[in-house]
């Protein structure tokens, strides 16, 4: 207030205006952040598709001939440990790995995952770099699994 007790000083008015501007900027940032979060969640949901959880460490989707693949482990160095939990061998042709919707590795050579057996696949890129990660394994036209997981911690 001015010394005479009437009205605000120029300094007071400037401070009030600055506070109001900062408040408006914060509100706009919060709105944009919420919008971005909703868009990211929608994108993750779209990439994830339908999954059947088989425990804390793996996800799978039923494949042909009652065979299905479980991803037991994802390593930050870029490999996936897969388990064929089915009763039949899975023949892999034109296999591909997608990370966050992007094709990162294709396997030109055919290979098989024997029934009730493990196999390790190299993704060709570091995994778990984003806050939310989605990995899909495709065998030709058939999606064998889609899995989501959080950012992987670095080893000390």
Buried (B, 14 or more C-beta within 10 A) or exposed (E): EEEEEEEEEEEEEEEEEEEEEEEEEEEEEEEEEEEEEEEEEEBBEEBBEEBEEBEEEBBBBEBEEEBBBBBBEBBBEBBBBBBBBBEBBBBBEEBBBBBBEEEBBEBEEEEEBEEEEEBEBEBEEEBBEBEBBBBBBBBEEEBBBBBBBEEBEEEE
